Amino acid sequence: MTTAPYVLELGVGALMLVVFAVGVLGRRPVGAIATAGVLLLAAAALALKPSGPALNGMFVQDGLAIFAKRVFLAATFIGFLSGLGSPDRALVRRSTEYHLLLLGSLLGMLVLASARDIIVLFVAFELMSIPLYVLTGFAKREPEPIEAALKFFLVGSVSSAIMAYGLSFVYGATGSTSLAAIARAPASPLLTLGLIAALAGFAFKIAAFPFHMWVPDAYEAGPTSFVAWLSVAPKAAGFIALFRVYFEGVGDRAAVWAPAAAALATVTMLAGNLMALPQTNTKRMLAYSGIAQIGYMLVGLAAASASGTAMILFYLVAYVFANMGAFLVVEAVARAEGSEATSAFRGLAQRSPLLALAMLLFLLSLGGIPFVAGFWAKLYVFWAAAERGLYWLVLVGAVLTVVALFYYLLVARSMYIEAPVRTGRVPVTPALALSLLLCVLGVVALGVYPKGVVMAALRVASPLF
Amino acid sequence: MRPPYLSLITWMPFVGALLIMFTARRSPLAVRLIGVVTTGISAALSLYLYVTYDREAALTETGFQFYERVALVPPLGINYELGVDGISLLMVLLTSIIIFAGVFASWTIATRSQEFYALLLALVTGVYGVFVSLDLFVFFLFYELAVLPMYLLIGIWGSSGEIRPRGIFAWAYRETGVGTKEYAAMKLTLYLLFGSAFILVGIFALYVAAGTASFSFLDLSSATFDPMLQRWVFLAFYVGFGILAGIWPLHTWSPDGHASAPTAVSMLHAGVLMKLGAYGVVRLGMGLLPDGAADLAWLVGGIACINVVYGALSAMAQRDLKYVIAYSSVSHMGLVMLGAATLTEAGLNGSVFQMFAHGVMTGLFFALVGLVYEKAHSREIFRMGGFGRVMPGIATAFTVGGLSSIGLPGTSGFVAEILTFMGAWRSEFRWWLVPAVVGTFLTAVYILRVAKQIFWGPPSPHFHHLEDARGPEWVALVILVGVLVVFGFVPGLALAPVDTATVPLLSRILEP
């Protein structure tokens, strides 16, 4: 069958049409349909087998692409599920818009994961990014979301422009848009310059340090179930694109990028962790902590090896569950308390012990504590870096996890040690509870038995080198 | 087939924690009984192992006894591998004594006692695990398990200091919350996790450098490492474990943490966890990196000397009873590290014996301070007086502990200190003896001062209504005092097995 490689992309396209049609007719069940559709597609992705290059090698459904697509679809499913039955007025009223935009961005990611051609890559990148700007400013009658969306859009456009400029150099140096051909091309100053310029674009998308300014504002302003998704899925997509452009097929020359990645990792970990310290709003705290998490993934990138790449993939999976989970708890608490401040969590352990326990697990996972997913994630990226002799980077990263634990533990302190201000349980909608449960299961299962995912990640990452 | 004794000892408290979480809702007595039974089983088993430990076998073939091994992640060389030698066996026994006494000492805890006992028992599993695991990776996992519950234990059930800071920096203390339990809990957790970062890097470095794709202590100890690498990794282990052992200047978490923690946690932390740091330096640092240990002994010993004197001087300056005991731990941990740094048989035996003796002694002190606080509602030394009349049992126990702390013959402290002094005298740096002796002298000053003020001074009319220890509390005191005296009179009980482990360890360091 010739459509087999694109089945997921076609599926998302079809789902968008259905959502649109239902939305035009009457807007009640749009969310449920979109959620069910994504679940179906995720199931299809699980059954998918790698196949060879298609469209003259521009599109490839290899193991890496399938791995990434499963992560995107799982994240989108959790994101959609958590928004079902949300009392957020804007989300209810403009449900069709919300789901269409998000699916559009998802389509961009799916294509991006398979792109092996710089034109396809760039188009997919923009398809992924543009709906994000709109969704950030979703609450269009309030000033903060508009400001955040504008900031996001301006910084995003500039970095896209730089990336396009860099990619034009790459084309000029190699005479081809195919990444396979570019990888084989002899090294030249122009090619290196082009790739460095393109790196700026990727760094913006994954929110590495000097390109991170949009993150806190966008996270604070956007609807939380969208932000939970925004904090994980586009970043995962950005990393997949990085692997495609910088690692795939270049063999030993991948090591050229190690010093740049190590430097980026160091500043990103430092900046993210230090800037997260003074935050009193949990969404902003999670935004900065997310920047730091990207820094840890970049440690794996600095290893510039198959194991480093695989460990980033594992890290991304762990990060999806932990970070989305943390945002969703914030969503539940913020709905009940009307505040996203850390103080809104006071005494949560006595009001809703299970919700507090879930949050504790997510925070410990983000902090890298044994028996939850994040521990193995950090351990494995450090391991990959240690294999390459980057002990100093491991030490910097390991010491900074202590800084990170400080701000994570501040939330734990609010929940467990301080006395509650109000009494009564924090209400959680069934859909939100279910998505939280999924996240908890993910974090704990990966923490207790990481081997399956690690092996899968190693399998898909090794053909790149 | 021999039952897996070490696993039973290690996981029994954890089973207790689970039972408490899931079965004993709303029944405080059941919670305590589960605690007593599970830690009691562990204690009985560790006593049994201690008695049946085969010294002859340990002397003829180097080896760990009661060995267990289950493959966990074979491709990476991670195994669940347990075993004990003379040193770790003594530490396991110490842990059992302290936690068994600790369960009794915290009998009267009132708020959220179910969670308290569950966390405490989970923590103990981590401590046992560190002492018995031979796989460095599993070792690290247990280490983290031993550190983390501390945050909640201190944060929720701890007590904030009652003595307000004064002077020009008072505002800084107020702003940061110095002296409060939240501050102490956070400081302790972050310090110890900071240390664990160094340990992790050290373990990785050894794993990669050995190239055997194994985390097993046995495999790594038969590998030879480059001297330069040895030095760096030893330094990493020394800093990482040293933070837990309270080395100067990274010790400041310890007084704050121990003073703020609830009684059983202080006992466990000062009594066992700080020893865990020293144990890590001896086991991983000296055991795996003989050249690094030999090269850096001057550093370890020099800093230990500062610890001894500085800790004792700080203890003299305190007005809060719990801080006195906490700083005395810093001082005594200096003696532990000093004994190890001498690289002599006497010194290292003294060091290990000091770990045991000081563990029991400081456990006793913290149990007593907890009792005094609970009855008199004060920890401020100069507000209390003449308690000897109303609580003779507690006063006697405190005096015995104090005499052991000073190192009076007939107590465990004497054996430990005399061995350390002998080691220092025979070591390369003879002058280490001077700070060690000065530290002992200062210990006598602050211990006798406290004992006189609180217990043996003139009775105060404010405190007539106070009572002596009761029921379960007696159990804790009797066990701890008994151990101190028995091991003081018959030090061979502990030294015989320890010797079988220290001699081979030293021979690797001294003979290149």
Interface residues (C-beta under 8 A of the other chain):
Chain A: I369 P370 F371 L379 F382 W383 A386 E387 G389 Y391 V394 L395 A398 V399 T401 V402 L405 F406 L409 A412 R413 Y416 I417 K451
Chain B: V73 F140 L141 E144 L145 L148 Y151 L152 G155 I156 E182 A185 M186 T189 L190 L193 F194 A197 F198 L200 V201 F204 A205 Y207 V208
